[in-house]
Amino acid sequence: MTTSVVAALMLHNQSCSRCRMGEPCLVAERIQDEWLRQQASLQTERTQASSLATEDAA
C-alpha cells in the first residue's frame, strides 16, 4: 500500500470506535477497495502504454 493509503487507514482507525475494537468497518474496507481499484487502473495504464511502445518500435 502506498503511504497515503496507510496514512488514511491509520487516521481512520484512530477515530473509528469499531476499528479500535477490531470489528469490521465498512469505511476501512472502502479505503482499501479504493486503493485496489487505483492499483488495477495503474496496471491497466502501464500495460496499454507498454503495448503502444512495442507497436511504435515495430
All heavy atoms as TSV, in Angstrom:
chain	resi	resn	atom	element	x	y	z
A	1	MET	N	N	0.834	-1.188	0.000
A	1	MET	CA	C	0.000	0.000	0.000
A	1	MET	C	C	0.872	1.242	0.000
A	1	MET	O	O	1.942	1.241	0.582
A	1	MET	CB	C	-0.873	0.006	1.243
A	1	MET	CG	C	-2.077	-0.859	1.156
A	1	MET	SD	S	-3.162	-0.546	2.529
A	1	MET	CE	C	-3.786	-2.176	2.719
A	2	THR	N	N	0.360	2.243	-0.602
A	2	THR	CA	C	1.114	3.486	-0.635
A	2	THR	C	C	0.986	4.208	0.698
A	2	THR	O	O	0.100	3.935	1.492
A	2	THR	CB	C	0.614	4.405	-1.759
A	2	THR	OG1	O	-0.745	4.742	-1.498
A	2	THR	CG2	C	0.727	3.729	-3.114
A	3	THR	N	N	1.886	5.147	0.911
A	3	THR	CA	C	1.918	5.884	2.170
A	3	THR	C	C	0.601	6.601	2.421
A	3	THR	O	O	0.106	6.610	3.538
A	3	THR	CB	C	3.072	6.896	2.160
A	3	THR	OG1	O	4.283	6.193	1.893
A	3	THR	CG2	C	3.185	7.616	3.473
A	4	SER	N	N	0.007	7.183	1.389
A	4	SER	CA	C	-1.234	7.930	1.587
A	4	SER	C	C	-2.374	7.024	2.037
A	4	SER	O	O	-3.197	7.421	2.861
A	4	SER	CB	C	-1.628	8.673	0.314
A	4	SER	OG	O	-1.841	7.767	-0.738
A	5	VAL	N	N	-2.430	5.804	1.528
A	5	VAL	CA	C	-3.472	4.865	1.937
A	5	VAL	C	C	-3.232	4.421	3.367
A	5	VAL	O	O	-4.159	4.360	4.174
A	5	VAL	CB	C	-3.533	3.648	0.992
A	5	VAL	CG1	C	-4.504	2.613	1.507
A	5	VAL	CG2	C	-3.911	4.084	-0.404
A	6	VAL	N	N	-1.991	4.134	3.693
A	6	VAL	CA	C	-1.654	3.733	5.059
A	6	VAL	C	C	-1.999	4.863	6.022
A	6	VAL	O	O	-2.603	4.634	7.074
A	6	VAL	CB	C	-0.166	3.341	5.178
A	6	VAL	CG1	C	0.227	3.129	6.628
A	6	VAL	CG2	C	0.115	2.098	4.347
A	7	ALA	N	N	-1.667	6.095	5.648
A	7	ALA	CA	C	-1.968	7.244	6.499
A	7	ALA	C	C	-3.479	7.406	6.667
A	7	ALA	O	O	-3.958	7.671	7.768
A	7	ALA	CB	C	-1.357	8.511	5.913
A	8	ALA	N	N	-4.230	7.237	5.583
A	8	ALA	CA	C	-5.691	7.361	5.661
A	8	ALA	C	C	-6.276	6.289	6.565
A	8	ALA	O	O	-7.160	6.567	7.386
A	8	ALA	CB	C	-6.303	7.271	4.268
A	9	LEU	N	N	-5.779	5.065	6.438
A	9	LEU	CA	C	-6.276	3.989	7.300
A	9	LEU	C	C	-5.901	4.222	8.759
A	9	LEU	O	O	-6.718	3.996	9.655
A	9	LEU	CB	C	-5.731	2.634	6.830
A	9	LEU	CG	C	-6.434	2.030	5.635
A	9	LEU	CD1	C	-5.673	0.816	5.131
A	9	LEU	CD2	C	-7.869	1.669	5.965
A	10	MET	N	N	-4.687	4.673	8.999
A	10	MET	CA	C	-4.268	4.937	10.376
A	10	MET	C	C	-5.122	6.032	11.001
A	10	MET	O	O	-5.582	5.899	12.137
A	10	MET	CB	C	-2.787	5.313	10.431
A	10	MET	CG	C	-1.865	4.138	10.183
A	10	MET	SD	S	-0.125	4.593	10.145
A	10	MET	CE	C	0.124	5.249	11.769
A	11	LEU	N	N	-5.353	7.109	10.258
A	11	LEU	CA	C	-6.179	8.196	10.755
A	11	LEU	C	C	-7.601	7.707	11.034
A	11	LEU	O	O	-8.177	7.995	12.082
A	11	LEU	CB	C	-6.199	9.344	9.750
A	11	LEU	CG	C	-7.036	10.560	10.131
A	11	LEU	CD1	C	-6.481	11.192	11.409
A	11	LEU	CD2	C	-7.036	11.572	9.007
A	12	HIS	N	N	-8.143	6.948	10.104
A	12	HIS	CA	C	-9.491	6.420	10.297
A	12	HIS	C	C	-9.540	5.486	11.510
A	12	HIS	O	O	-10.443	5.589	12.344
A	12	HIS	CB	C	-9.981	5.675	9.054
A	12	HIS	CG	C	-11.261	4.948	9.306
A	12	HIS	ND1	N	-12.464	5.596	9.402
A	12	HIS	CD2	C	-11.501	3.646	9.551
A	12	HIS	CE1	C	-13.401	4.709	9.682
A	12	HIS	NE2	N	-12.844	3.522	9.774
A	13	ASN	N	N	-8.570	4.585	11.596
A	13	ASN	CA	C	-8.565	3.614	12.696
A	13	ASN	C	C	-8.477	4.292	14.058
A	13	ASN	O	O	-9.024	3.796	15.035
A	13	ASN	CB	C	-7.417	2.618	12.533
A	13	ASN	CG	C	-7.644	1.685	11.360
A	13	ASN	OD1	O	-8.738	1.572	10.842
A	13	ASN	ND2	N	-6.590	1.021	10.937
A	14	GLN	N	N	-7.799	5.424	14.133
A	14	GLN	CA	C	-7.694	6.147	15.397
A	14	GLN	C	C	-9.018	6.781	15.794
A	14	GLN	O	O	-9.313	6.923	16.972
A	14	GLN	CB	C	-6.614	7.229	15.308
A	14	GLN	CG	C	-5.222	6.674	15.228
A	14	GLN	CD	C	-4.192	7.756	14.959
A	14	GLN	OE1	O	-4.529	8.917	14.751
A	14	GLN	NE2	N	-2.924	7.373	14.954
A	15	SER	N	N	-9.810	7.178	14.811
A	15	SER	CA	C	-11.055	7.887	15.116
A	15	SER	C	C	-12.291	6.991	15.091
A	15	SER	O	O	-13.364	7.421	15.501
A	15	SER	CB	C	-11.248	9.049	14.131
A	15	SER	OG	O	-11.354	8.542	12.815
A	16	CYS	N	N	-12.158	5.766	14.640
A	16	CYS	CA	C	-13.306	4.869	14.500
A	16	CYS	C	C	-13.366	3.889	15.668
A	16	CYS	O	O	-12.440	3.093	15.873
A	16	CYS	CB	C	-13.202	4.106	13.187
A	16	CYS	SG	S	-14.507	2.890	12.938
A	17	SER	N	N	-14.455	3.935	16.402
A	17	SER	CA	C	-14.579	3.049	17.567
A	17	SER	C	C	-14.634	1.585	17.151
A	17	SER	O	O	-14.102	0.718	17.848
A	17	SER	CB	C	-15.815	3.414	18.392
A	17	SER	OG	O	-16.994	3.286	17.609
A	18	ARG	N	N	-15.241	1.295	16.014
A	18	ARG	CA	C	-15.316	-0.101	15.537
A	18	ARG	C	C	-13.923	-0.632	15.224
A	18	ARG	O	O	-13.572	-1.754	15.583
A	18	ARG	CB	C	-16.204	-0.198	14.318
A	18	ARG	CG	C	-17.668	0.081	14.625
A	18	ARG	CD	C	-18.488	-0.223	13.415
A	18	ARG	NE	N	-18.534	-1.657	13.261
A	18	ARG	CZ	C	-19.646	-2.368	13.204
A	18	ARG	NH1	N	-20.794	-1.758	13.251
A	18	ARG	NH2	N	-19.595	-3.666	13.078
A	19	CYS	N	N	-13.122	0.189	14.528
A	19	CYS	CA	C	-11.765	-0.233	14.179
A	19	CYS	C	C	-10.907	-0.405	15.434
A	19	CYS	O	O	-10.115	-1.343	15.526
A	19	CYS	CB	C	-11.114	0.765	13.227
A	19	CYS	SG	S	-11.803	0.696	11.558
A	20	ARG	N	N	-11.052	0.504	16.377
A	20	ARG	CA	C	-10.270	0.391	17.617
A	20	ARG	C	C	-10.603	-0.891	18.366
A	20	ARG	O	O	-9.758	-1.452	19.044
A	20	ARG	CB	C	-10.515	1.602	18.515
A	20	ARG	CG	C	-9.830	2.862	18.026
A	20	ARG	CD	C	-9.809	3.950	19.084
A	20	ARG	NE	N	-11.117	4.184	19.666
A	20	ARG	CZ	C	-11.923	5.203	19.381
A	20	ARG	NH1	N	-11.547	6.092	18.499
A	20	ARG	NH2	N	-13.080	5.333	19.968
A	21	MET	N	N	-11.843	-1.368	18.234
A	21	MET	CA	C	-12.244	-2.602	18.910
A	21	MET	C	C	-11.951	-3.834	18.052
A	21	MET	O	O	-12.194	-4.961	18.469
A	21	MET	CB	C	-13.727	-2.543	19.266
A	21	MET	CG	C	-14.007	-1.493	20.316
A	21	MET	SD	S	-15.738	-1.212	20.807
A	21	MET	CE	C	-16.659	-2.523	20.163
A	22	GLY	N	N	-11.425	-3.609	16.847
A	22	GLY	CA	C	-11.076	-4.723	15.962
A	22	GLY	C	C	-12.264	-5.316	15.229
A	22	GLY	O	O	-12.185	-6.433	14.719
A	23	GLU	N	N	-13.370	-4.575	15.155
A	23	GLU	CA	C	-14.557	-5.049	14.453
A	23	GLU	C	C	-14.504	-4.635	12.988
A	23	GLU	O	O	-13.831	-3.670	12.638
A	23	GLU	CB	C	-15.819	-4.458	15.103
A	23	GLU	CG	C	-16.015	-4.916	16.528
A	23	GLU	CD	C	-17.246	-4.282	17.168
A	23	GLU	OE1	O	-17.931	-3.476	16.502
A	23	GLU	OE2	O	-17.502	-4.588	18.336
A	24	PRO	N	N	-15.224	-5.344	12.123
A	24	PRO	CA	C	-15.277	-4.960	10.708
A	24	PRO	C	C	-15.854	-3.552	10.549
A	24	PRO	O	O	-16.757	-3.160	11.274
A	24	PRO	CB	C	-16.210	-5.999	10.082
A	24	PRO	CG	C	-16.238	-7.134	11.039
A	24	PRO	CD	C	-15.988	-6.557	12.393
A	25	CYS	N	N	-15.309	-2.818	9.597
A	25	CYS	CA	C	-15.744	-1.446	9.378
A	25	CYS	C	C	-15.837	-1.198	7.876
A	25	CYS	O	O	-14.863	-1.406	7.142
A	25	CYS	CB	C	-14.750	-0.481	10.012
A	25	CYS	SG	S	-15.082	1.241	9.632
A	26	LEU	N	N	-16.993	-0.734	7.439
A	26	LEU	CA	C	-17.200	-0.504	6.010
A	26	LEU	C	C	-16.334	0.628	5.473
A	26	LEU	O	O	-15.894	0.585	4.319
A	26	LEU	CB	C	-18.673	-0.211	5.735
A	26	LEU	CG	C	-19.621	-1.387	5.964
A	26	LEU	CD1	C	-21.066	-0.954	5.742
A	26	LEU	CD2	C	-19.272	-2.544	5.051
A	27	VAL	N	N	-16.068	1.642	6.285
A	27	VAL	CA	C	-15.246	2.768	5.820
A	27	VAL	C	C	-13.816	2.293	5.556
A	27	VAL	O	O	-13.224	2.613	4.520
A	27	VAL	CB	C	-15.273	3.932	6.829
A	27	VAL	CG1	C	-14.316	5.035	6.412
A	27	VAL	CG2	C	-16.685	4.475	6.977
A	28	ALA	N	N	-13.260	1.506	6.475
A	28	ALA	CA	C	-11.904	0.984	6.277
A	28	ALA	C	C	-11.861	0.085	5.044
A	28	ALA	O	O	-10.914	0.138	4.256
A	28	ALA	CB	C	-11.451	0.223	7.515
A	29	GLU	N	N	-12.895	-0.724	4.857
A	29	GLU	CA	C	-12.958	-1.580	3.675
A	29	GLU	C	C	-13.022	-0.735	2.404
A	29	GLU	O	O	-12.396	-1.065	1.401
A	29	GLU	CB	C	-14.164	-2.508	3.747
A	29	GLU	CG	C	-14.016	-3.608	4.783
A	29	GLU	CD	C	-15.235	-4.498	4.856
A	29	GLU	OE1	O	-16.031	-4.527	3.891
A	29	GLU	OE2	O	-15.398	-5.183	5.871
A	30	ARG	N	N	-13.763	0.361	2.444
A	30	ARG	CA	C	-13.882	1.233	1.281
A	30	ARG	C	C	-12.537	1.876	0.949
A	30	ARG	O	O	-12.176	2.003	-0.216
A	30	ARG	CB	C	-14.930	2.319	1.542
A	30	ARG	CG	C	-15.306	3.056	0.285
A	30	ARG	CD	C	-16.446	4.035	0.487
A	30	ARG	NE	N	-17.568	3.449	1.187
A	30	ARG	CZ	C	-18.248	4.049	2.165
A	30	ARG	NH1	N	-17.930	5.269	2.536
A	30	ARG	NH2	N	-19.260	3.451	2.739
A	31	ILE	N	N	-11.789	2.285	1.960
A	31	ILE	CA	C	-10.459	2.864	1.738
A	31	ILE	C	C	-9.566	1.836	1.050
A	31	ILE	O	O	-8.874	2.142	0.079
A	31	ILE	CB	C	-9.839	3.341	3.061
A	31	ILE	CG1	C	-10.633	4.532	3.622
A	31	ILE	CG2	C	-8.365	3.718	2.873
A	31	ILE	CD1	C	-10.257	4.909	5.047
A	32	GLN	N	N	-9.601	0.607	1.530
A	32	GLN	CA	C	-8.777	-0.448	0.941
A	32	GLN	C	C	-9.241	-0.779	-0.479
A	32	GLN	O	O	-8.421	-0.982	-1.380
A	32	GLN	CB	C	-8.809	-1.690	1.818
A	32	GLN	CG	C	-8.139	-1.478	3.153
A	32	GLN	CD	C	-8.324	-2.649	4.096
A	32	GLN	OE1	O	-8.889	-3.678	3.734
A	32	GLN	NE2	N	-7.855	-2.499	5.316
A	33	ASP	N	N	-10.559	-0.839	-0.691
A	33	ASP	CA	C	-11.082	-1.134	-2.025
A	33	ASP	C	C	-10.684	-0.059	-3.030
A	33	ASP	O	O	-10.352	-0.363	-4.178
A	33	ASP	CB	C	-12.610	-1.263	-1.992
A	33	ASP	CG	C	-13.078	-2.531	-1.298
A	33	ASP	OD1	O	-12.256	-3.436	-1.071
A	33	ASP	OD2	O	-14.279	-2.593	-0.968
A	34	GLU	N	N	-10.733	1.191	-2.596
A	34	GLU	CA	C	-10.334	2.294	-3.484
A	34	GLU	C	C	-8.865	2.151	-3.883
A	34	GLU	O	O	-8.498	2.366	-5.031
A	34	GLU	CB	C	-10.577	3.643	-2.813
A	34	GLU	CG	C	-10.197	4.822	-3.667
A	34	GLU	CD	C	-10.950	4.907	-4.981
A	34	GLU	OE1	O	-12.093	4.431	-5.056
A	34	GLU	OE2	O	-10.376	5.446	-5.948
A	35	TRP	N	N	-8.017	1.762	-2.945
A	35	TRP	CA	C	-6.606	1.555	-3.243
A	35	TRP	C	C	-6.447	0.435	-4.285
A	35	TRP	O	O	-5.678	0.563	-5.238
A	35	TRP	CB	C	-5.837	1.222	-1.969
A	35	TRP	CG	C	-4.399	0.929	-2.250
A	35	TRP	CD1	C	-3.411	1.833	-2.486
A	35	TRP	CD2	C	-3.792	-0.366	-2.350
A	35	TRP	NE1	N	-2.223	1.180	-2.731
A	35	TRP	CE2	C	-2.429	-0.166	-2.648
A	35	TRP	CE3	C	-4.268	-1.661	-2.212
A	35	TRP	CZ2	C	-1.553	-1.223	-2.805
A	35	TRP	CZ3	C	-3.379	-2.711	-2.372
A	35	TRP	CH2	C	-2.039	-2.478	-2.667
A	36	LEU	N	N	-7.205	-0.661	-4.094
A	36	LEU	CA	C	-7.120	-1.767	-5.055
A	36	LEU	C	C	-7.572	-1.328	-6.441
A	36	LEU	O	O	-6.958	-1.699	-7.447
A	36	LEU	CB	C	-7.965	-2.951	-4.573
A	36	LEU	CG	C	-7.431	-3.681	-3.345
A	36	LEU	CD1	C	-8.454	-4.694	-2.850
A	36	LEU	CD2	C	-6.108	-4.350	-3.654
A	37	ARG	N	N	-8.628	-0.515	-6.519
A	37	ARG	CA	C	-9.090	-0.007	-7.819
A	37	ARG	C	C	-8.017	0.870	-8.466
A	37	ARG	O	O	-7.785	0.795	-9.668
A	37	ARG	CB	C	-10.390	0.782	-7.652
A	37	ARG	CG	C	-11.626	-0.084	-7.653
A	37	ARG	CD	C	-12.884	0.743	-7.793
A	37	ARG	NE	N	-13.148	1.563	-6.624
A	37	ARG	CZ	C	-13.749	1.138	-5.522
A	37	ARG	NH1	N	-14.140	-0.105	-5.435
A	37	ARG	NH2	N	-13.953	1.950	-4.502
A	38	GLN	N	N	-7.384	1.706	-7.664
A	38	GLN	CA	C	-6.329	2.572	-8.201
A	38	GLN	C	C	-5.172	1.737	-8.736
A	38	GLN	O	O	-4.629	2.029	-9.799
A	38	GLN	CB	C	-5.815	3.528	-7.125
A	38	GLN	CG	C	-6.787	4.616	-6.763
A	38	GLN	CD	C	-6.275	5.467	-5.612
A	38	GLN	OE1	O	-5.217	5.199	-5.039
A	38	GLN	NE2	N	-7.042	6.484	-5.256
A	39	GLN	N	N	-4.795	0.695	-7.999
A	39	GLN	CA	C	-3.700	-0.161	-8.444
A	39	GLN	C	C	-4.049	-0.878	-9.743
A	39	GLN	O	O	-3.223	-0.981	-10.645
A	39	GLN	CB	C	-3.341	-1.178	-7.348
A	39	GLN	CG	C	-2.770	-0.551	-6.106
A	39	GLN	CD	C	-1.541	0.277	-6.401
A	39	GLN	OE1	O	-0.581	-0.197	-6.976
A	39	GLN	NE2	N	-1.580	1.537	-6.007
A	40	ALA	N	N	-5.284	-1.372	-9.855
A	40	ALA	CA	C	-5.715	-2.046	-11.076
A	40	ALA	C	C	-5.715	-1.075	-12.251
A	40	ALA	O	O	-5.299	-1.427	-13.360
A	40	ALA	CB	C	-7.101	-2.648	-10.877
A	41	SER	N	N	-6.158	0.150	-12.009
A	41	SER	CA	C	-6.181	1.161	-13.060
A	41	SER	C	C	-4.764	1.498	-13.516
A	41	SER	O	O	-4.501	1.609	-14.721
A	41	SER	CB	C	-6.881	2.416	-12.554
A	41	SER	OG	O	-6.851	3.424	-13.525
A	42	LEU	N	N	-3.856	1.650	-12.570
A	42	LEU	CA	C	-2.461	1.938	-12.918
A	42	LEU	C	C	-1.849	0.802	-13.718
A	42	LEU	O	O	-1.119	1.030	-14.683
A	42	LEU	CB	C	-1.639	2.187	-11.655
A	42	LEU	CG	C	-1.881	3.508	-10.953
A	42	LEU	CD1	C	-1.117	3.535	-9.624
A	42	LEU	CD2	C	-1.460	4.671	-11.821
A	43	GLN	N	N	-2.153	-0.433	-13.329
A	43	GLN	CA	C	-1.617	-1.591	-14.036
A	43	GLN	C	C	-2.146	-1.624	-15.467
A	43	GLN	O	O	-1.407	-1.895	-16.404
A	43	GLN	CB	C	-1.979	-2.889	-13.302
A	43	GLN	CG	C	-1.375	-4.120	-13.923
A	43	GLN	CD	C	0.143	-4.104	-13.910
A	43	GLN	OE1	O	0.754	-3.593	-12.980
A	43	GLN	NE2	N	0.754	-4.643	-14.929
A	44	THR	N	N	-3.424	-1.313	-15.637
A	44	THR	CA	C	-4.016	-1.278	-16.976
A	44	THR	C	C	-3.348	-0.206	-17.823
A	44	THR	O	O	-3.011	-0.446	-18.988
A	44	THR	CB	C	-5.532	-1.017	-16.884
A	44	THR	OG1	O	-6.130	-2.058	-16.110
A	44	THR	CG2	C	-6.171	-0.950	-18.251
A	45	GLU	N	N	-3.132	0.971	-17.239
A	45	GLU	CA	C	-2.473	2.056	-17.972
A	45	GLU	C	C	-1.058	1.664	-18.375
A	45	GLU	O	O	-0.626	1.932	-19.495
A	45	GLU	CB	C	-2.440	3.321	-17.121
A	45	GLU	CG	C	-3.787	3.980	-16.949
A	45	GLU	CD	C	-3.737	5.166	-16.011
A	45	GLU	OE1	O	-2.624	5.637	-15.689
A	45	GLU	OE2	O	-4.806	5.620	-15.592
A	46	ARG	N	N	-0.330	1.015	-17.478
A	46	ARG	CA	C	1.038	0.592	-17.786
A	46	ARG	C	C	1.045	-0.432	-18.905
A	46	ARG	O	O	1.901	-0.392	-19.797
A	46	ARG	CB	C	1.702	0.012	-16.542
A	46	ARG	CG	C	2.041	1.037	-15.506
A	46	ARG	CD	C	2.733	0.405	-14.319
A	46	ARG	NE	N	2.801	1.348	-13.227
A	46	ARG	CZ	C	2.530	1.064	-11.971
A	46	ARG	NH1	N	2.191	-0.157	-11.626
A	46	ARG	NH2	N	2.610	1.985	-11.041
A	47	THR	N	N	0.113	-1.370	-18.855
A	47	THR	CA	C	0.037	-2.406	-19.879
A	47	THR	C	C	-0.265	-1.780	-21.237
A	47	THR	O	O	0.351	-2.137	-22.242
A	47	THR	CB	C	-1.049	-3.440	-19.512
A	47	THR	OG1	O	-0.734	-4.003	-18.237
A	47	THR	CG2	C	-1.146	-4.530	-20.551
A	48	GLN	N	N	-1.222	-0.839	-21.265
A	48	GLN	CA	C	-1.563	-0.182	-22.518
A	48	GLN	C	C	-0.386	0.638	-23.044
A	48	GLN	O	O	-0.095	0.612	-24.241
A	48	GLN	CB	C	-2.787	0.707	-22.332
A	48	GLN	CG	C	-4.062	-0.074	-22.113
A	48	GLN	CD	C	-5.241	0.817	-21.776
A	48	GLN	OE1	O	-5.077	1.992	-21.481
A	48	GLN	NE2	N	-6.428	0.242	-21.800
A	49	ALA	N	N	0.299	1.352	-22.161
A	49	ALA	CA	C	1.451	2.158	-22.580
A	49	ALA	C	C	2.563	1.256	-23.111
A	49	ALA	O	O	3.224	1.576	-24.102
A	49	ALA	CB	C	1.954	3.005	-21.423
A	50	SER	N	N	2.753	0.120	-22.466
A	50	SER	CA	C	3.786	-0.819	-22.896
A	50	SER	C	C	3.477	-1.390	-24.262
A	50	SER	O	O	4.353	-1.482	-25.126
A	50	SER	CB	C	3.930	-1.942	-21.869
A	50	SER	OG	O	4.860	-2.893	-22.316
A	51	SER	N	N	2.214	-1.751	-24.488
A	51	SER	CA	C	1.878	-2.314	-25.793
A	51	SER	C	C	1.932	-1.254	-26.890
A	51	SER	O	O	2.304	-1.539	-28.022
A	51	SER	CB	C	0.509	-2.993	-25.753
A	51	SER	OG	O	-0.498	-2.108	-25.380
A	52	LEU	N	N	1.610	0.001	-26.569
A	52	LEU	CA	C	1.749	1.066	-27.556
A	52	LEU	C	C	3.212	1.319	-27.901
A	52	LEU	O	O	3.547	1.521	-29.067
A	52	LEU	CB	C	1.110	2.362	-27.037
A	52	LEU	CG	C	-0.409	2.407	-26.987
A	52	LEU	CD1	C	-0.872	3.706	-26.346
A	52	LEU	CD2	C	-0.982	2.267	-28.393
A	53	ALA	N	N	4.074	1.268	-26.901
A	53	ALA	CA	C	5.501	1.469	-27.146
A	53	ALA	C	C	6.049	0.337	-27.995
A	53	ALA	O	O	6.877	0.560	-28.886
A	53	ALA	CB	C	6.257	1.548	-25.824
A	54	THR	N	N	5.580	-0.870	-27.754
A	54	THR	CA	C	6.028	-2.028	-28.541
A	54	THR	C	C	5.571	-1.895	-29.977
A	54	THR	O	O	6.325	-2.181	-30.913
A	54	THR	CB	C	5.480	-3.337	-27.926
A	54	THR	OG1	O	5.898	-3.419	-26.567
A	54	THR	CG2	C	5.963	-4.545	-28.683
A	55	GLU	N	N	4.322	-1.449	-30.186
A	55	GLU	CA	C	3.804	-1.274	-31.548
A	55	GLU	C	C	4.572	-0.173	-32.271
A	55	GLU	O	O	4.863	-0.290	-33.460
A	55	GLU	CB	C	2.320	-0.920	-31.498
A	55	GLU	CG	C	1.434	-2.075	-31.069
A	55	GLU	CD	C	-0.007	-1.650	-30.869
A	55	GLU	OE1	O	-0.360	-0.488	-31.196
A	55	GLU	OE2	O	-0.795	-2.482	-30.387
A	56	ASP	N	N	4.906	0.922	-31.558
A	56	ASP	CA	C	5.653	2.018	-32.175
A	56	ASP	C	C	7.055	1.576	-32.580
A	56	ASP	O	O	7.588	2.046	-33.579
A	56	ASP	CB	C	5.737	3.207	-31.222
A	56	ASP	CG	C	4.386	3.918	-31.058
A	56	ASP	OD1	O	3.496	3.681	-31.897
A	56	ASP	OD2	O	4.243	4.687	-30.102
A	57	ALA	N	N	7.655	0.695	-31.801
A	57	ALA	CA	C	9.007	0.244	-32.081
A	57	ALA	C	C	9.038	-0.696	-33.285
A	57	ALA	O	O	10.057	-0.821	-33.963
A	57	ALA	CB	C	9.604	-0.450	-30.853
A	58	ALA	N	N	7.931	-1.349	-33.554
A	58	ALA	CA	C	7.889	-2.341	-34.639
A	58	ALA	C	C	7.703	-1.724	-35.970
A	58	ALA	O	O	7.912	-0.921	-36.597
A	58	ALA	CB	C	6.726	-3.294	-34.424
